[in-house]
Amino acid sequence: MKPGTTLPASNRPDRRRWLALLAAAAATAAAAPLAAQTLPGNWRLVAPFPPGGPVDGLARLLATGLQERHGGQAVVDNRPGANGNLGIEAVKRAAPDGRTLLVIPAGNLTINPTLLPNLPYNVQADFAPIAMLAKAPNLLVATPGLNVRTARELVVLAKARPGTLSYASPGVGSGLHLAGELFQIQTGTDLLHVPYKGTSQALTDVVGGTVPLMFSNLPGVLAQIRSGKLVAIGLTDSTRAPAAPEIPTLAEQGIAGVVVPSWYAVLAPAATPPAIVQQLAREFNAQLQVPATRESLAAQGLTLWPMSPAELDAHIRAETATWAQIIRSRKITAQ
């Protein structure tokens, strides 16, 4: 199983950490040739969250590349509100001409449709997948006082204390909460979920020792790991992270099936002509393959995860089904 997860609003990196993406976009424009066919000009890339996080940074990277490579104007339209729904609806209603695009994290596409049944959009009916942009690894961390260093040590401890060993998350139904549910399913453990209103509050209590465990994105906790304030138990990804190659995956430690990276994609309105979808897919994949762009993304803890429109569509559908099964079997409801 390869479910995805969204990066909660309170855990988005500071805006300054994403300025490097703009410089990388300029390198993209300089290094790659113009497309054989001119793309429709004057683009609007909708980021349904506030400025300063990975969604905003990736949208600005794409916008700068489009403008430099093809002329015209490309702007980022930050439309926060209603857990991203305001921006998502704006793209849903936009003309399907390839000029209005949605940059979006995984959770809005694969978790919310089951967790929030009255959403004002249907991912499969209302949008055309274009490209997977990047992913960031998540991992399980523990407080030093828990005295565990490996996933197997944690499983032994959790089975000795069923229902009492707690883990924090940024909220019920968040991707990091569901990572914990998946971990319990795969290991046969029973952990106590402690939801917070955002990642910052949850992380503060884990670092302080109030709650001993947490699933988090790697960039958000790497400094605490290297300072000894947190212990890295294992990555919830299929491979080790270039930003922290010393941290093993859970799979390496014998815990299979807990593969939960954060990822980000770009979509268009559903009726966008297939030729434009394919051309935009080629355009964005070319932008992201420029070495300076890859290096800039890696500095933010992101790695490329290229997929064609058809592959991205299949990935969204498969992940949605996986999360739906977990949400229903664990009787998780939004609060």
N, C-alpha and C positions, 0 to 999 in steps of 0.2 A: 504493500500500500504506500502511496506517495501523496498524502494530503498536503495542502499548503496552508498557509496562515498569513494573516495580515499584520502589519506593523501598527500597533496602536498609536493614537495621536500623541499621547504623552511621552512616547518613546522615540519620536522622530529626532534625528540629530539636529544640532544647532545649524542655522542657515549657513554659517561660515564654513562648515564642513563640506558644503555642496558647491562652493564657488569654483572649486577645481573642475567641476563638470563643464562649466562654461568654457574654460580654457581648452578642455579636451574637445569640445564641440568645434571650436575653431580649427583645431588640428584635423578633425574629421573632414571638414570642408576642404582644407588644403590638400589632404592626402588622397581623397577619393575622386574619381572622375564623375562628371555629370551623367545623370541617367540618360539613356538613349532617347527616351520620350519625356517631354516636359510634364511634370506633375501639376495638378491644379494649384494655383498660387493662392496666397493670402489665407494661411491656415490658422485655426484656433485649436490649441491643445488644452483641453479641460482637465484640470487637476482638482478633484472634488475634496481637497483638504487644504489647510492653510499653507502659506509659503514656509519654506525652511526644512521640509522633510524629504525623504527619498522620492515620493511621487512628484513633488514640485521640482526637485532637482533633475529627475529623469525627463520630465516634460520640457524643461528649459534646455536640456541637452538636445533633444529632438528638434525643438523649435529653432534653435540656433543653427543646427545642421541643415534643416530644410531651407532656411532663409539664405544661408551662405551658398548652398549648392544650387539652388533653383531660382533665387530672386524672389520678389514679392515680399510680403510681410507675414511673419509667423509669431503669434503671441500666445502666452500662457494665461489661461483664464482660471484663476483660483476661485472655486465655488464651494467653500466649506458649508457644512450644515446637514443635519439629519443623517449623520453617520455616512456621509458621502452621497446620499440620495439626491440632493439638489443638483449636483454636478452631473450625476449619472442621468437624471431625467432630461437635463439640458441637451445632452448628446443624443439621447433617444429621440428627442423631438426635432433634431437638426436635419437639414437637408442631406440626403445620402450622396454627397458629391465628392467625398474625400477631403473636404476642407475643414470639417469639425471632427476631432478625434478625442478619445478618452484614454487617459493614463490612469491605471487603477491597480490597487493591490489585490492579492488573491482572495482575501476573506469576503470582499463585497461580491465576488463572482461565485465562490464555491461554498461558503458557510452561510451567509445571510439568507439565501433563498430557502433554506430549510429552517433556520433559526427564526426568521422573521417572515412568516408566510404571506403577509399582506404587503409585500414590497411593491412599489409602483413601477417595477420593471421586471421583465423576464429575460434572463441572460441569453438563452438560445434564440428566442423569438425577436428580440429587440436589437441585437448587436452582431456585428461581423468581426470575429477575431482577426487581428492582423499579425502581431508579432509578440513573442515573449521577449522582454527586455533584459531582465537580470534577476538573480536570486541572492538571498543572504541566508547564511546558515543560522539555525536556532540551536540552542543547547540547554542542557539541564545543569544547573549550578546548585551548590550546597554551601551552607555556612561552615567554616572550619570547625566550629564546636560540635557538629554532628559526627565528626570523626569517621567519615567515609571518604574514600578517594576514587573508587571505581563503581561502575554500574552494578556489578555483582555484589559488592559489599552493601550497596544501597538496597538491592532487592532482598537480601537476607535480613537486613534491619527492618524493612517495611513489612515483611511477612511475620516478623516477630512482634510487630506492633500494629496489627491491622486496624484501620480506621482512625488512627491517632497521629500518624506522621503526616504533617501538613505541607502543602505547597501553595504558593501565592500565584495569582494571575492578575492581569489588568481588567478582568471582568468576566462574568458568565457568558459563555459562547464565543469568547475571543479565541483566536487561533492558538494562543499560548495556553489557554485553559484546555482546549481540546487536545493539545499535545500531551498534556498530563493524563487525560482520559485514555488516549491511545496507548500511552506507556503502561497504564494499569491493565488494559486489556491484554497487551502483549506479554506482560510479566506476571500476571495473576496476582497483583498486589491490590491493596485497598488503601488509597491515600485520602487525606482530608483536604478538600479544595477550599481555599480562603480567597474569595474574590475581592479585588480592590477597584477603586474608580480611577484606573489608569496605571500605567507601568511605573511611573516615578514613585508613587506611594508604595506600591508593592516592592519595588527594588529597595527602597529605603528600609523597610521592615526586614527584608531578608538580609541585607548587609548588617543591620543592627542585631540580628539574631532572634527577632520575634517569631519569624517563620523560617524554617530551616531549608526549604527547597523552593526552586522557581525555574520555570522554562522562560528563556529570554532570547532575544536576538544577540548574536555574537558582538557586533559593534557596541551595543549598549552596556556590556558587562566586561569587555576585555580588559579595561584598565583595572577594574576591581579584582579580576583574576590574577593579573600580573603583579598587583600589589599585595596579594595574599588575603584580601578581604573576602574573597569567594573562592570556592574550589570548583573547577570544571569537571563534571562527571562524564559528560559525553555529548557529542554533536548529534543532532537529529537530522542528519543528512547522509547521503550515500558515499560521500568522500570527505576527506579532511579539508579544512579551509585553508587557502593560501595565506590568509592573514594570521593564522594560528596553527601551523602544521603540527605543533606538539600535542594538540588536543585530539584524542581518538574519537571515533564515532561510536555510537551505541552498538551498531552492528558489529564492529570489530570486537566488542566485548561480549558478544553472544546474544544480544537483544535485537532481533530482526523486526522489521516492519514499522519502526518508528522513524519515518523519513518525513520530516515536516519543515522544509525550508520556507522562508518568506519569499514571495516572488511578485513581480510587477509586469504588467502587459499593457499593450495598446490595442484599442478596439475602435470600430467605426459604427455608425448607424447600420441597421440590418440590411437595408436595400442598396447599400453602396455597391456599384458594379464590380464583379469579380476581377476585372482587369485592373481597376484602381486598387483594390485590396492587394493583389499580387505585386503591383508596382510599389506600393507603400511598404509592403513587407520586405522587398528587396532593398529599398532605400534605407530602412531602419537597420536592417542587418548589416548593410555596408557601413553605416555610421558607427555601429557598435564594434566592428571588427578593427577599426583603426587602433594601432598600438597605444597611442596616447590616451584614447578613451578607455581602453581596457585597464590601463594602469591607474587612471583616475578612479574608475569604478572599484578596482581592487583596494585602493586606499580607503574607500568608504565601507569595505567589507562586502562588496557586491562582486559577483562573478557572472559572466555571460551564460545564458542558457538558451541557445538559439532553437527556435521551432518555426516551422512553416505555419501558415494560417490553419491548414487542416490538422496539423499536429497540436497546435494550441487549442483548437476546438475540442479535439478528443481528450486532451489533458484536462480541460475545464470540466467536461462531462464526467470523466472518471473520478476526479477529485470531489466533485459535487456529490456523486453517489456514495463515495467513501464516507464523507462527513455526514451525509444524511443518515446513513446506517448507524454511525456512532451517536449522533445527536438523539436519534429515536430510541436506540437500545439503552442509552444511559439516562433517558428521560430528562434531557436538558432543555430548559425553557428560558427565554430571554427575561431579564429583570429590568 
